[in-house]
């Protein structure tokens, strides 16, 4: 939950790096909240809660994806390459500082 809140607090921050845990916990909690809202919409015969939520989290989702690409030393544009970006989000980040910033996993390396 901490990472979910962290990503939402960095709403439109496309610079820097995001660890695998930050990215995947955001994906997990985003999936859970999205599913709950979809069920709620279906149960109450509404059509807007899930849609509003998706519109609210689209920018943070892209931002954390771009920061995840930065962590593996790639440009954020790699997020647009379908299979390769999936490989990159599973890849361990660059150890130490890279051109996108300090290592978020181990700040003591700096």
N, CA, C and O atoms as a GROMACS GRO file, in nm:
protein
  440
    1UNK      N    1   0.082  -0.120   0.000
    1UNK     CA    2   0.000   0.000   0.000
    1UNK      C    3   0.086   0.126   0.000
    1UNK      O    4   0.049   0.228  -0.057
    2UNK      N    5   0.204   0.117   0.065
    2UNK     CA    6   0.295   0.232   0.072
    2UNK      C    7   0.337   0.275  -0.069
    2UNK      O    8   0.341   0.394  -0.099
    3UNK      N    9   0.367   0.178  -0.155
    3UNK     CA   10   0.411   0.210  -0.290
    3UNK      C   11   0.298   0.268  -0.373
    3UNK      O   12   0.321   0.355  -0.458
    4UNK      N   13   0.177   0.223  -0.350
    4UNK     CA   14   0.061   0.276  -0.422
    4UNK      C   15   0.044   0.424  -0.392
    4UNK      O   16   0.024   0.505  -0.482
    5UNK      N   17   0.054   0.457  -0.265
    5UNK     CA   18   0.042   0.597  -0.223
    5UNK      C   19   0.161   0.679  -0.275
    5UNK      O   20   0.145   0.794  -0.315
    6UNK      N   21   0.279   0.619  -0.274
    6UNK     CA   22   0.399   0.688  -0.325
    6UNK      C   23   0.382   0.724  -0.472
    6UNK      O   24   0.412   0.836  -0.514
    7UNK      N   25   0.334   0.628  -0.550
    7UNK     CA   26   0.314   0.654  -0.694
    7UNK      C   27   0.209   0.763  -0.714
    7UNK      O   28   0.227   0.851  -0.798
    8UNK      N   29   0.101   0.758  -0.639
    8UNK     CA   30  -0.003   0.861  -0.654
    8UNK      C   31   0.046   0.997  -0.608
    8UNK      O   32   0.003   1.100  -0.661
    9UNK      N   33   0.137   1.000  -0.508
    9UNK     CA   34   0.190   1.129  -0.464
    9UNK      C   35   0.288   1.188  -0.566
    9UNK      O   36   0.307   1.310  -0.570
   10UNK      N   37   0.348   1.102  -0.647
   10UNK     CA   38   0.433   1.149  -0.758
   10UNK      C   39   0.350   1.149  -0.885
   10UNK      O   40   0.390   1.093  -0.986
   11UNK      N   41   0.235   1.211  -0.879
   11UNK     CA   42   0.131   1.203  -0.982
   11UNK      C   43   0.184   1.212  -1.125
   11UNK      O   44   0.153   1.126  -1.208
   12UNK      N   45   0.261   1.313  -1.155
   12UNK     CA   46   0.308   1.333  -1.292
   12UNK      C   47   0.459   1.350  -1.296
   12UNK      O   48   0.511   1.428  -1.375
   13UNK      N   49   0.531   1.277  -1.211
   13UNK     CA   50   0.676   1.284  -1.206
   13UNK      C   51   0.732   1.177  -1.300
   13UNK      O   52   0.722   1.057  -1.271
   14UNK      N   53   0.789   1.220  -1.411
   14UNK     CA   54   0.843   1.128  -1.510
   14UNK      C   55   0.994   1.115  -1.501
   14UNK      O   56   1.055   1.037  -1.574
   15UNK      N   57   1.056   1.190  -1.412
   15UNK     CA   58   1.201   1.182  -1.395
   15UNK      C   59   1.232   1.094  -1.275
   15UNK      O   60   1.148   1.073  -1.187
   16UNK      N   61   1.353   1.043  -1.273
   16UNK     CA   62   1.394   0.958  -1.163
   16UNK      C   63   1.375   0.811  -1.195
   16UNK      O   64   1.355   0.773  -1.311
   17UNK      N   65   1.381   0.729  -1.092
   17UNK     CA   66   1.377   0.584  -1.110
   17UNK      C   67   1.276   0.521  -1.014
   17UNK      O   68   1.250   0.574  -0.906
   18UNK      N   69   1.219   0.408  -1.055
   18UNK     CA   70   1.124   0.334  -0.971
   18UNK      C   71   1.169   0.188  -0.963
   18UNK      O   72   1.194   0.125  -1.065
   19UNK      N   73   1.179   0.137  -0.842
   19UNK     CA   74   1.216  -0.002  -0.821
   19UNK      C   75   1.108  -0.096  -0.873
   19UNK      O   76   0.994  -0.056  -0.896
   20UNK      N   77   1.146  -0.222  -0.891
   20UNK     CA   78   1.048  -0.323  -0.933
   20UNK      C   79   0.936  -0.332  -0.832
   20UNK      O   80   0.819  -0.342  -0.871
   21UNK      N   81   0.967  -0.329  -0.703
   21UNK     CA   82   0.863  -0.342  -0.601
   21UNK      C   83   0.764  -0.226  -0.608
   21UNK      O   84   0.643  -0.247  -0.593
   22UNK      N   85   0.813  -0.106  -0.630
   22UNK     CA   86   0.723   0.010  -0.642
   22UNK      C   87   0.630  -0.009  -0.760
   22UNK      O   88   0.509   0.014  -0.748
   23UNK      N   89   0.684  -0.050  -0.872
   23UNK     CA   90   0.604  -0.069  -0.993
   23UNK      C   91   0.501  -0.180  -0.974
   23UNK      O   92   0.383  -0.159  -1.001
   24UNK      N   93   0.544  -0.298  -0.928
   24UNK     CA   94   0.454  -0.413  -0.920
   24UNK      C   95   0.351  -0.400  -0.809
   24UNK      O   96   0.238  -0.447  -0.825
   25UNK      N   97   0.386  -0.338  -0.696
   25UNK     CA   98   0.285  -0.317  -0.593
   25UNK      C   99   0.181  -0.216  -0.640
   25UNK      O  100   0.063  -0.228  -0.607
   26UNK      N  101   0.224  -0.115  -0.717
   26UNK     CA  102   0.126  -0.023  -0.774
   26UNK      C  103   0.033  -0.097  -0.870
   26UNK      O  104  -0.088  -0.076  -0.866
   27UNK      N  105   0.088  -0.182  -0.955
   27UNK     CA  106   0.006  -0.260  -1.049
   27UNK      C  107  -0.093  -0.348  -0.972
   27UNK      O  108  -0.210  -0.355  -1.007
   28UNK      N  109  -0.045  -0.413  -0.866
   28UNK     CA  110  -0.132  -0.501  -0.786
   28UNK      C  111  -0.248  -0.423  -0.722
   28UNK      O  112  -0.364  -0.460  -0.738
   29UNK      N  113  -0.216  -0.315  -0.651
   29UNK     CA  114  -0.322  -0.238  -0.584
   29UNK      C  115  -0.412  -0.168  -0.685
   29UNK      O  116  -0.532  -0.153  -0.661
   30UNK      N  117  -0.357  -0.127  -0.796
   30UNK     CA  118  -0.438  -0.067  -0.902
   30UNK      C  119  -0.538  -0.170  -0.955
   30UNK      O  120  -0.654  -0.137  -0.977
   31UNK      N  121  -0.493  -0.293  -0.975
   31UNK     CA  122  -0.581  -0.400  -1.022
   31UNK      C  123  -0.691  -0.428  -0.920
   31UNK      O  124  -0.807  -0.445  -0.957
   32UNK      N  125  -0.655  -0.434  -0.791
   32UNK     CA  126  -0.754  -0.462  -0.686
   32UNK      C  127  -0.859  -0.352  -0.679
   32UNK      O  128  -0.979  -0.380  -0.678
   33UNK      N  129  -0.815  -0.227  -0.675
   33UNK     CA  130  -0.910  -0.115  -0.667
   33UNK      C  131  -0.997  -0.109  -0.791
   33UNK      O  132  -1.118  -0.087  -0.782
   34UNK      N  133  -0.936  -0.129  -0.907
   34UNK     CA  134  -1.011  -0.127  -1.033
   34UNK      C  135  -1.117  -0.237  -1.036
   34UNK      O  136  -1.230  -0.213  -1.079
   35UNK      N  137  -1.080  -0.357  -0.991
   35UNK     CA  138  -1.175  -0.468  -0.989
   35UNK      C  139  -1.289  -0.442  -0.892
   35UNK      O  140  -1.405  -0.468  -0.924
   36UNK      N  141  -1.257  -0.390  -0.774
   36UNK     CA  142  -1.362  -0.358  -0.676
   36UNK      C  143  -1.459  -0.253  -0.729
   36UNK      O  144  -1.580  -0.264  -0.711
   37UNK      N  145  -1.406  -0.152  -0.794
   37UNK     CA  146  -1.493  -0.048  -0.851
   37UNK      C  147  -1.577  -0.101  -0.966
   37UNK      O  148  -1.691  -0.059  -0.984
   38UNK      N  149  -1.520  -0.192  -1.043
   38UNK     CA  150  -1.596  -0.252  -1.153
   38UNK      C  151  -1.711  -0.336  -1.099
   38UNK      O  152  -1.822  -0.331  -1.152
   39UNK      N  153  -1.685  -0.413  -0.994
   39UNK     CA  154  -1.791  -0.492  -0.930
   39UNK      C  155  -1.897  -0.400  -0.870
   39UNK      O  156  -2.016  -0.426  -0.882
   40UNK      N  157  -1.852  -0.294  -0.805
   40UNK     CA  158  -1.946  -0.198  -0.747
   40UNK      C  159  -2.032  -0.133  -0.856
   40UNK      O  160  -2.152  -0.118  -0.838
   41UNK      N  161  -1.970  -0.094  -0.965
   41UNK     CA  162  -2.046  -0.037  -1.078
   41UNK      C  163  -2.150  -0.135  -1.130
   41UNK      O  164  -2.265  -0.099  -1.156
   42UNK      N  165  -2.109  -0.261  -1.144
   42UNK     CA  166  -2.200  -0.363  -1.196
   42UNK      C  167  -2.314  -0.389  -1.098
   42UNK      O  168  -2.430  -0.402  -1.138
   43UNK      N  169  -2.281  -0.396  -0.970
   43UNK     CA  170  -2.381  -0.424  -0.867
   43UNK      C  171  -2.483  -0.312  -0.854
   43UNK      O  172  -2.603  -0.337  -0.842
   44UNK      N  173  -2.436  -0.189  -0.855
   44UNK     CA  174  -2.525  -0.074  -0.837
   44UNK      C  175  -2.577  -0.016  -0.969
   44UNK      O  176  -2.644   0.087  -0.970
   45UNK      N  177  -2.546  -0.084  -1.078
   45UNK     CA  178  -2.588  -0.040  -1.213
   45UNK      C  179  -2.541   0.101  -1.244
   45UNK      O  180  -2.615   0.183  -1.299
   46UNK      N  181  -2.416   0.127  -1.208
   46UNK     CA  182  -2.353   0.254  -1.241
   46UNK      C  183  -2.253   0.230  -1.353
   46UNK      O  184  -2.213   0.116  -1.378
   47UNK      N  185  -2.213   0.334  -1.418
   47UNK     CA  186  -2.115   0.319  -1.525
   47UNK      C  187  -2.003   0.421  -1.516
   47UNK      O  188  -1.931   0.441  -1.614
   48UNK      N  189  -1.988   0.485  -1.402
   48UNK     CA  190  -1.892   0.594  -1.400
   48UNK      C  191  -1.779   0.580  -1.298
   48UNK      O  192  -1.673   0.639  -1.318
   49UNK      N  193  -1.796   0.504  -1.190
   49UNK     CA  194  -1.692   0.496  -1.087
   49UNK      C  195  -1.562   0.437  -1.143
   49UNK      O  196  -1.454   0.494  -1.125
   50UNK      N  197  -1.573   0.325  -1.210
   50UNK     CA  198  -1.455   0.260  -1.267
   50UNK      C  199  -1.390   0.348  -1.373
   50UNK      O  200  -1.268   0.359  -1.378
   51UNK      N  201  -1.470   0.411  -1.456
   51UNK     CA  202  -1.418   0.497  -1.561
   51UNK      C  203  -1.345   0.619  -1.502
   51UNK      O  204  -1.237   0.656  -1.549
   52UNK      N  205  -1.403   0.680  -1.401
   52UNK     CA  206  -1.339   0.795  -1.336
   52UNK      C  207  -1.207   0.753  -1.274
   52UNK      O  208  -1.106   0.824  -1.286
   53UNK      N  209  -1.206   0.638  -1.206
   53UNK     CA  210  -1.083   0.588  -1.146
   53UNK      C  211  -0.974   0.568  -1.252
   53UNK      O  212  -0.860   0.607  -1.232
   54UNK      N  213  -1.010   0.506  -1.363
   54UNK     CA  214  -0.912   0.484  -1.470
   54UNK      C  215  -0.857   0.614  -1.525
   54UNK      O  216  -0.738   0.624  -1.555
   55UNK      N  217  -0.942   0.714  -1.538
   55UNK     CA  218  -0.896   0.845  -1.586
   55UNK      C  219  -0.803   0.912  -1.485
   55UNK      O  220  -0.710   0.982  -1.524
   56UNK      N  221  -0.828   0.890  -1.356
   56UNK     CA  222  -0.745   0.950  -1.252
   56UNK      C  223  -0.607   0.885  -1.247
   56UNK      O  224  -0.507   0.954  -1.228
   57UNK      N  225  -0.599   0.753  -1.265
   57UNK     CA  226  -0.471   0.683  -1.248
   57UNK      C  227  -0.394   0.661  -1.378
   57UNK      O  228  -0.288   0.599  -1.375
   58UNK      N  229  -0.442   0.710  -1.491
   58UNK     CA  230  -0.369   0.686  -1.616
   58UNK      C  231  -0.234   0.759  -1.617
   58UNK      O  232  -0.134   0.703  -1.662
   59UNK      N  233  -0.230   0.882  -1.569
   59UNK     CA  234  -0.104   0.957  -1.568
   59UNK      C  235  -0.005   0.898  -1.469
   59UNK      O  236   0.112   0.880  -1.504
   60UNK      N  237  -0.046   0.865  -1.344
   60UNK     CA  238   0.050   0.800  -1.254
   60UNK      C  239   0.097   0.664  -1.307
   60UNK      O  240   0.212   0.625  -1.283
   61UNK      N  241   0.011   0.592  -1.377
   61UNK     CA  242   0.050   0.462  -1.433
   61UNK      C  243   0.158   0.478  -1.538
   61UNK      O  244   0.255   0.402  -1.541
   62UNK      N  245   0.142   0.575  -1.624
   62UNK     CA  246   0.244   0.601  -1.726
   62UNK      C  247   0.372   0.651  -1.660
   62UNK      O  248   0.482   0.612  -1.699
   63UNK      N  249   0.358   0.738  -1.561
   63UNK     CA  250   0.475   0.795  -1.494
   63UNK      C  251   0.558   0.687  -1.424
   63UNK      O  252   0.680   0.688  -1.434
   64UNK      N  253   0.493   0.596  -1.352
   64UNK     CA  254   0.569   0.490  -1.284
   64UNK      C  255   0.630   0.394  -1.386
   64UNK      O  256   0.737   0.339  -1.361
   65UNK      N  257   0.564   0.373  -1.498
   65UNK     CA  258   0.621   0.292  -1.605
   65UNK      C  259   0.747   0.355  -1.664
   65UNK      O  260   0.846   0.286  -1.689
   66UNK      N  261   0.742   0.485  -1.685
   66UNK     CA  262   0.859   0.557  -1.738
   66UNK      C  263   0.973   0.552  -1.637
   66UNK      O  264   1.088   0.529  -1.674
   67UNK      N  265   0.942   0.575  -1.509
   67UNK     CA  266   1.046   0.566  -1.406
   67UNK      C  267   1.103   0.425  -1.395
   67UNK      O  268   1.221   0.408  -1.365
   68UNK      N  269   1.020   0.323  -1.420
   68UNK     CA  270   1.070   0.184  -1.418
   68UNK      C  271   1.166   0.162  -1.535
   68UNK      O  272   1.268   0.095  -1.518
   69UNK      N  273   1.134   0.217  -1.652
   69UNK     CA  274   1.226   0.207  -1.766
   69UNK      C  275   1.358   0.277  -1.734
   69UNK      O  276   1.464   0.229  -1.771
   70UNK      N  277   1.350   0.391  -1.666
   70UNK     CA  278   1.471   0.463  -1.627
   70UNK      C  279   1.557   0.380  -1.532
   70UNK      O  280   1.680   0.387  -1.538
   71UNK      N  281   1.494   0.301  -1.446
   71UNK     CA  282   1.569   0.220  -1.350
   71UNK      C  283   1.654   0.114  -1.420
   71UNK      O  284   1.760   0.077  -1.369
   72UNK      N  285   1.610   0.066  -1.533
   72UNK     CA  286   1.690  -0.033  -1.608
   72UNK      C  287   1.780   0.034  -1.711
   72UNK      O  288   1.842  -0.034  -1.794
   73UNK      N  289   1.786   0.167  -1.708
   73UNK     CA  290   1.877   0.240  -1.794
   73UNK      C  291   1.824   0.268  -1.934
   73UNK      O  292   1.901   0.296  -2.025
   74UNK      N  293   1.694   0.259  -1.952
   74UNK     CA  294   1.632   0.283  -2.082
   74UNK      C  295   1.548   0.410  -2.079
   74UNK      O  296   1.507   0.457  -1.972
   75UNK      N  297   1.522   0.463  -2.196
   75UNK     CA  298   1.436   0.579  -2.210
   75UNK      C  299   1.291   0.538  -2.180
   75UNK      O  300   1.255   0.421  -2.197
   76UNK      N  301   1.211   0.631  -2.139
   76UNK     CA  302   1.070   0.604  -2.113
   76UNK      C  303   0.994   0.563  -2.237
   76UNK      O  304   0.888   0.502  -2.227
   77UNK      N  305   1.047   0.595  -2.353
   77UNK     CA  306   0.981   0.558  -2.479
   77UNK      C  307   0.978   0.407  -2.500
   77UNK      O  308   0.898   0.357  -2.579
   78UNK      N  309   1.064   0.334  -2.430
   78UNK     CA  310   1.062   0.188  -2.440
   78UNK      C  311   0.932   0.130  -2.384
   78UNK      O  312   0.900   0.014  -2.410
   79UNK      N  313   0.859   0.208  -2.311
   79UNK     CA  314   0.729   0.165  -2.260
   79UNK      C  315   0.632   0.134  -2.374
   79UNK      O  316   0.537   0.059  -2.356
   80UNK      N  317   0.656   0.192  -2.490
   80UNK     CA  318   0.568   0.172  -2.605
   80UNK      C  319   0.597   0.044  -2.685
   80UNK      O  320   0.520   0.010  -2.775
   81UNK      N  321   0.705  -0.026  -2.653
   81UNK     CA  322   0.739  -0.149  -2.725
   81UNK      C  323   0.678  -0.266  -2.649
   81UNK      O  324   0.723  -0.298  -2.539
   82UNK      N  325   0.576  -0.331  -2.705
   82UNK     CA  326   0.492  -0.426  -2.630
   82UNK      C  327   0.563  -0.538  -2.553
   82UNK      O  328   0.546  -0.543  -2.431
   83UNK      N  329   0.637  -0.623  -2.613
   83UNK     CA  330   0.696  -0.736  -2.542
   83UNK      C  331   0.823  -0.694  -2.466
   83UNK      O  332   0.846  -0.739  -2.354
   84UNK      N  333   0.902  -0.610  -2.528
   84UNK     CA  334   1.029  -0.569  -2.468
   84UNK      C  335   1.007  -0.495  -2.336
   84UNK      O  336   1.084  -0.514  -2.242
   85UNK      N  337   0.903  -0.412  -2.327
   85UNK     CA  338   0.879  -0.340  -2.201
   85UNK      C  339   0.840  -0.437  -2.090
   85UNK      O  340   0.872  -0.413  -1.973
   86UNK      N  341   0.772  -0.545  -2.124
   86UNK     CA  342   0.738  -0.644  -2.023
   86UNK      C  343   0.863  -0.712  -1.969
   86UNK      O  344   0.873  -0.740  -1.850
   87UNK      N  345   0.958  -0.739  -2.057
   87UNK     CA  346   1.086  -0.797  -2.014
   87UNK      C  347   1.159  -0.698  -1.923
   87UNK      O  348   1.216  -0.737  -1.821
   88UNK      N  349   1.157  -0.571  -1.960
   88UNK     CA  350   1.228  -0.469  -1.882
   88UNK      C  351   1.169  -0.448  -1.743
   88UNK      O  352   1.244  -0.424  -1.648
   89UNK      N  353   1.036  -0.457  -1.728
   89UNK     CA  354   0.979  -0.435  -1.595
   89UNK      C  355   1.011  -0.550  -1.500
   89UNK      O  356   1.002  -0.533  -1.378
   90UNK      N  357   1.047  -0.665  -1.554
   90UNK     CA  358   1.090  -0.778  -1.470
   90UNK      C  359   1.240  -0.777  -1.443
   90UNK      O  360   1.288  -0.848  -1.355
   91UNK      N  361   1.315  -0.697  -1.518
   91UNK     CA  362   1.460  -0.693  -1.506
   91UNK      C  363   1.502  -0.611  -1.385
   91UNK      O  364   1.440  -0.509  -1.352
   92UNK      N  365   1.609  -0.657  -1.319
   92UNK     CA  366   1.662  -0.581  -1.206
   92UNK      C  367   1.718  -0.449  -1.256
   92UNK      O  368   1.775  -0.441  -1.365
   93UNK      N  369   1.703  -0.346  -1.176
   93UNK     CA  370   1.751  -0.213  -1.213
   93UNK      C  371   1.902  -0.204  -1.214
   93UNK      O  372   1.972  -0.289  -1.157
   94UNK      N  373   1.952  -0.101  -1.278
   94UNK     CA  374   2.095  -0.074  -1.284
   94UNK      C  375   2.145  -0.045  -1.144
   94UNK      O  376   2.089   0.037  -1.072
   95UNK      N  377   2.254  -0.113  -1.106
   95UNK     CA  378   2.312  -0.087  -0.973
   95UNK      C  379   2.388   0.045  -0.978
   95UNK      O  380   2.456   0.077  -1.075
   96UNK      N  381   2.375   0.121  -0.872
   96UNK     CA  382   2.442   0.249  -0.865
   96UNK      C  383   2.367   0.354  -0.946
   96UNK      O  384   2.255   0.333  -0.992
   97UNK      N  385   2.431   0.466  -0.961
   97UNK     CA  386   2.370   0.578  -1.032
   97UNK      C  387   2.377   0.555  -1.182
   97UNK      O  388   2.476   0.504  -1.233
   98UNK      N  389   2.271   0.592  -1.253
   98UNK     CA  390   2.274   0.594  -1.399
   98UNK      C  391   2.234   0.733  -1.446
   98UNK      O  392   2.218   0.824  -1.364
   99UNK      N  393   2.217   0.751  -1.575
   99UNK     CA  394   2.188   0.885  -1.628
   99UNK      C  395   2.054   0.940  -1.582
   99UNK      O  396   2.027   1.059  -1.599
  100UNK      N  397   1.967   0.855  -1.523
  100UNK     CA  398   1.835   0.899  -1.479
  100UNK      C  399   1.826   0.927  -1.330
  100UNK      O  400   1.723   0.971  -1.281
  101UNK      N  401   1.935   0.902  -1.257
  101UNK     CA  402   1.934   0.934  -1.115
  101UNK      C  403   2.001   0.828  -1.030
  101UNK      O  404   2.061   0.734  -1.080
  102UNK      N  405   1.988   0.848  -0.899
  102UNK     CA  406   2.050   0.757  -0.802
  102UNK      C  407   1.972   0.626  -0.793
  102UNK      O  408   1.854   0.619  -0.828
  103UNK      N  409   2.040   0.524  -0.746
  103UNK     CA  410   1.980   0.392  -0.729
  103UNK      C  411   1.878   0.397  -0.616
  103UNK      O  412   1.916   0.421  -0.501
  104UNK      N  413   1.748   0.375  -0.645
  104UNK     CA  414   1.648   0.382  -0.538
  104UNK      C  415   1.654   0.261  -0.444
  104UNK      O  416   1.600   0.266  -0.334
  105UNK      N  417   1.718   0.155  -0.487
  105UNK     CA  418   1.725   0.033  -0.405
  105UNK      C  419   1.829   0.046  -0.296
  105UNK      O  420   1.807   0.001  -0.183
  106UNK      N  421   1.942   0.106  -0.329
  106UNK     CA  422   2.050   0.116  -0.232
  106UNK      C  423   2.109   0.256  -0.238
  106UNK      O  424   2.200   0.282  -0.316
  107UNK      N  425   2.058   0.342  -0.156
  107UNK     CA  426   2.105   0.481  -0.155
  107UNK      C  427   2.246   0.492  -0.099
  107UNK      O  428   2.311   0.596  -0.118
  108UNK      N  429   2.297   0.388  -0.030
  108UNK     CA  430   2.432   0.393   0.029
  108UNK      C  431   2.541   0.383  -0.077
  108UNK      O  432   2.656   0.415  -0.048
  109UNK      N  433   2.509   0.339  -0.198
  109UNK     CA  434   2.609   0.323  -0.304
  109UNK      C  435   2.657   0.459  -0.354
  109UNK      O  436   2.769   0.470  -0.404
  110UNK      N  437   2.577   0.560  -0.343
  110UNK     CA  438   2.606   0.692  -0.400
  110UNK      C  439   2.736   0.744  -0.352
  110UNK      O  440   2.777   0.854  -0.390
   0.00000   0.00000   0.00000
